[in-house]
Amino acid sequence: MAVKGAAAGTGMLLVTANVGSLFDDPENLQKNWLREFYQIVHTHKPHFMALHCQEFGGKNYEASMSHVDKFVKELLSSDAMKDYNRARVYLDENYKSQEHFTALGSFYFLHESLKNIYQFDFKAKKYKKVTGKEIYSDTLESTPMLEKEKFPQDYFPECKWSRKGFIRTRWCITDCAFDLVNIHLFHDASNLIAWETSPSVYSGIRHKALGYVLDRIRDQRFEKVSYFVFGDFNFRLDSKSVVETLCTKATMQTIRAADTNEVVKLIFRESDNDRKVMLQLEKKLFDYFNQDVFRDNNGTALLEFDKELSVFKDKLYELDISFPPSYPYSEDCSQGKQYMNTRCPAWCDRILMSHSAKELILKEKDALEVTRSFVRPPCSMEEEKISSILKCIILTAVLINQVLSATFLDC
């Protein structure tokens, strides 16, 4: 995946990954995840690299603290990262704070050959040269080199303790300033509720939260710069439209709870063919009989139902999607290419950018080759396992005073 012109500029690699499952089985999952991550670094050899993690530490954060420390130390001291002599790590470890905890982790690595890179101090309102390796954790609210917020509880009242929010940092490389925003938006609490309306109520909740973030990074407190927002947006396909399309010729059976008469299950059966079950839908079940439809031709047939970003088309830009839905891949290492039957597959993990960032990336489009690919390891059993573990989206770019070229991948 060579990018023409890379030798003349600064290679930039952006990665986003929801890593919660890595801390459920650290001995196996972390080892394989890191091995694949290091291979990506070796392949692209970036000069500036940003890794945005969501659900860092997993579901049981307190029990995973030792695994978190080991993961961070491995990233900073690995031989594969020896050429990155400067780093900034921001970990929200304040899991006891219901008001502030986001479980976000932002990692930034700078190659030894990279000169004149600065990070913005939001309190002093000035840039500071980046030297050495530093780790910040626990109470990030007092760290001047970033802005961090958890979304208000009333944004998503169904969830008693949501950890959704964002972390923003600002950088300057060779006079090119840009914001990097690590974000985690709200999920769909129920497949049945998501199916009821088009667009779903959860789509509206995500729009509200993303709109809040964009207002914050575009307000009048600081000079406006280009920005990249990447993380787990939890964007879902329009459930009602997807189900109606997948089950066009099916009949629907409704199952209700005996005590409350509440709908608890929908069963869609083929009208003929011995009434074969095509889809079963429950609160946390989306069991469609043929998963190939989500993978064939990188799921292109489903892109028409990926509508959530359209609300922000005047504020955000995204390179063409050329990879299958990134969620919810099985967490079973023996089923590397399978989706779990909990949710309808969707492109939850995204790298979005401001239109000014797009102009920087595409400015030299005619002079430089711009390629976008879906990258998956070869399909040996061991490597197939890795492909499900390293669920991330990557953007590589070239900077020569401005961003010149980009490669968009999913791993």
N, C-alpha and C positions, 0 to 999 in steps of 0.2 A: 504494500500500500504506500508506495513512494509518492510524495507530493512535490511536484516540480517547484523549484525555487526555495526549498527548505534550507539548502546550504547557505543561502544568502541572508536568511532571517532567523527568527527565533521560533522554534517549534513549540506549540502550545497544545496541551492535552487536557481536556475536561472529561471527567468521569463521574457518573452518578450511580449509586447502588444502594438498594434497601438491603441491609446486611443483618437484619434481625436473626435470621436462621443460623448464621455463623456461630452464634453464641449458645445455641442449643446443643450442638455437637462439635465443640471446638477442635477436638483432636483430629477429626476427619475433615470437616467442612472448611475450617480456617486454613489448614495446610494446603488443600487443593485450590481454594480461592486465591490465596496469596501466590501460589505457583503460577496460576493463570494470569494474575495481575502483573506479576514480574515479567511474564512473557510479552504482555502488551507493551510494557515500558521498554523492553528490549527491542521490540519490533519498531516502535515509533520514535524512540530516543528523543523525547521532548526536552526542551530546556526549562519550560515552566509547566507544572502539572498540578491540577486541582482535582481532588477526590472528595466528592460530597456523599456522605453516608446518612441514611435515615434508619431509625430504630436501632441505633448503635447501642450495643449491650444486650439486645434481645428483650424478650418480654419480662424476664425476671432479672432486672438490672442489678439488684443488690447481690444476688448469688453469682452474677457474672463478672463482678468487679475484677477478679484476678485474671479472667480471660481477656477483659478489656485492656488491662495493663500489658499483658503479654502480646496482644495484637499490635498495640501501638509501638512497643519496643522493637518488635520484629520489623515493622515497616520502616522505622527510623534507622535501624542498625544492620539491616540485611545487606549482604554483599551485592545484591542486585541493585541496591539504591546507593551504593558507595560514592557515585559521582554527584550526588545531590547533597551538597555541603551546607545548605541552608533549608530550613523547614519551619513551618508554622502549623501547629495543631490546636484546634479548638474543639473541645469535647464538653457537651452539656451533661455533666455527671450528677447534677443536683436533683437526683431522683426523688428526694423527700419533699421537694417543693411542688405541690400541686399547682401552684400559681404560675411557675416559671418553666418547669421541666419540658424539654422538647425531644430529648434523645437524639439530637443531631450531632454529627461529627464532621468537621471540615478539615481536610488535610491539604497543605500546599507545599510543594517541593520545588527547589530551585537548583538547576544544574550549575556546577562549578564554573562553567564557561560563561554563564549569564552575568552580564554586568549591568550596573545602573538600574536596579529594580527597587521600587519603593512601595511601602504600604501606607495607607491613609490612617491617620489618627483622628477619629470622629469627634473627640472632645477638644483636642488642640486645633483641629481643622487644618492640619498640615501633614505632608508626607514625611515618612521616616525611612531611611535606608534599611534594607533587610540584611541582617547578619546573623550567623549562628543558627542553632535549632532551639525552638522554644515550644513548650506545651502549656496550654491554658485549659483549665477544667473547673469543675464545680460551679462557682457563681460567675458566669460569663457576663452577667449584666454590668459588672464593674470594669470589664476589659475595654479600654478605649479604642482598640484596633478593630472593633466589630460592632454591629448592631444586631441584637437578638430579641425576638419577641415570640411569645406563645399566643396563639389566637384566643380570644375571649371564650369562656365556657359557653356563653349563650349562642355562639355561632353553631354549635352542634350539641344541643341539649340531650340528644339520645345517648350520647357517650358520657358516662359519669366522670371519666378522667381521661380526656384526650391529651395526646402529647404532640399535637400538630402545631407547627410554627415555622420560623425561618431564621437564618443567620446570614448577614450581609457583610462582605469585606470589599475593600476597594484597593486596586493596585495600579501601578504605573510602570510600564516598560518602555524605555526609549521614547519618552514623551507621549505614549499612548495610554490614557487612563481608562479604566473600565471597572465596573462592579461585578462581583460574583455572588450570587444569592443561592444558598442551599435552602430548599423548600420541601415541606411535607404537608400535603393537603388532606382533607377529610375523605374517608372511605365510604362505601355503600354499606349501611348497617343491615339492610335486608334486600335480597333479590326480589321479593314479592312487592315491596314498596317501590323499588326502582322500576319495576315493570308496569306499575299502575298508570303513570303519566309520561308524556313525552314533551319536553325533557323532564327527567326525574327531579324530585325534590332535592336529591343529593347533588345533582349538577348545579343547582342554584346555590347551595351552601359553598361549594368549591369556588364558584364565580365570585361570591362575596369575599371569601378569604384571599383569593388571588388579586382581586381588585384592591383590597386593603394593602397588600404588599407592594403593588405597583404604585399606589398613591404615596406610600412611604419612601420609596426609592426615587420618586420623581418630584418630591415636594421641594419647597424653597429653602430648606435648611442648608443644603450643600450645592456646590456646582453640579450641574447635570453632566453625566458622562454616559457612554454606551454601557449596556449591561447584558449579562447572561444570567438567566434564571434556570437552574437545573436541579432536579430532584425527583421525588415521587409525588406527582401531581394527583395520582389516583383517578385520572381521567378515565371514564368508562364509555363504552359504546352506548348508544341510545337503546336501552334494553327493550322497550316496547317494540321498536321498529325491527330490531334484530330477531326477536322471538317470532314476530309476525312473518318475517321473511324466511326464517329457517323452518317454520312450521306452517307454511301457506296452505298445504292440503291436509292439515291435521285437525282432529277434533280435540277439544279441551275438556278435561274432567277436573272438577273442583272438589277438593277435600277440605272439610271444615272440622274444627275442634268441637267435640260433642258438648262441652260445657259452655263455651263462649260463642260458638258459631263463627269464629274467626277463621279466615282462609289460612290454612297451614301448608297446602301443597296444591300445585297444578300439574296435571299430567297431560301431555300432548301425544296423541296416538295417530298413526297413519290411518286414513279412511279405509284403505284396503290393506293388502299385504299382511293379513292376519292381525290387524290392529297393533302393529309393532309400535312400541313406545319410542318416540323420537326425543322427547325432552321431559325431564322432571325438574320442577322448580320449587324450591323451598327457601326459607329465610337465608340459609347458608348452603344451599345446594343448587348448582346449575349443571345438570348431568345431561349433556347432549350426546347422542349415540355415535356421532362421527366427528372426532376432533380434527380430522384432516382439513376440514373447511377453514380452520383457524390458521393452518400452516401452509396450505397450498398457495404457491405464488406469493409467499410472504404475507398472506392474509389480505391481499389487495382488494378482494371482493367485499371486505368488511370496512374498508376505509370510509365509505360513504356514511357510515354510522358513527364515525369518530368526529363528533361535532362540537365538543366542549370548548375548543380553542377558538372557534369562529367568533365568539363574543368579543375576543380581544384582538381581532385581526388588525385593528388600527394601532395597537400598542406592541404586539409581539409577532415575531416571525419564527418559522421553523423550517429547516431543510426538509426535503421530501422524505417521508418514511419509506424505507425499503427493507424492513425486517418484520418478522412475525410479531404478534402481540407479546409484550414482555412480562405479562402477568396473567394468571398465577401458575408459574411452572411448579411442578412437583418438587417437594423437599426431600423426597425419597431418592437417594443416590442411584438406585437401580433403575429409575425411570426418568433419565435425564431430559428426554424430549417430550414428556407428557405434561399436560396441564392438569392441575387439580380440578376436581369437579365441584369446587366451592363457589366459583364466580365465573361469569362469562369472560373469556380471555379479552384483554384490552391493552392498549398502549398507555400504561400508567406512568412509566419512567420516560422523562422527556428532557431535552435541552432546548430551551427557547431563548430568544434574544430580542433586544430592541431593534427597531428598524435602522437606527444609526449603526448598530453592531453588524447588521446584515450588510449594509452598504460597505462597511470596512472589509468584511469577508469577501464579498462578491465584486469589489471594486476592480480587481485585476482578473476577472473571470475569463476574459478573452485571451489573456496572456498566459494564464496558469491553468493547468488541468484541475478541475474540481470533480472528485469522485466520491461516491457514497456506496457503502457496502454493508452487507450483513455478514458478520464474522462468527463462525461457530467452529469449535475444534473438530478434527476428524472423528469419525464415528466408531472408534474402538470403544469397548465398554468403559474403560477407565476414563477416556477423554470425553465420552458422552456424559459421564457423571459430572464432570467439571462444567460442562456447558450449562447445566441447570443451576450450578452453584454460583457462578459469576454472572449474575443477572444485572447487567449495567448497560448504560448508554454512554458512548464515547464520542466526543467531538475533538478532532485534531485540527489545529490551525497554524498558519505561518504568520509571524509578525515581522514586518520591516517598517518600523515607525507606525505602520498600520497593519491590521490583519489582512492578509492577502488571499489565502486559500484555505479550504476546509475539507475534511473527510469525516463522514458521519457513519458510525458503526454501532452495532449492538452485539453484546457478547453474553 
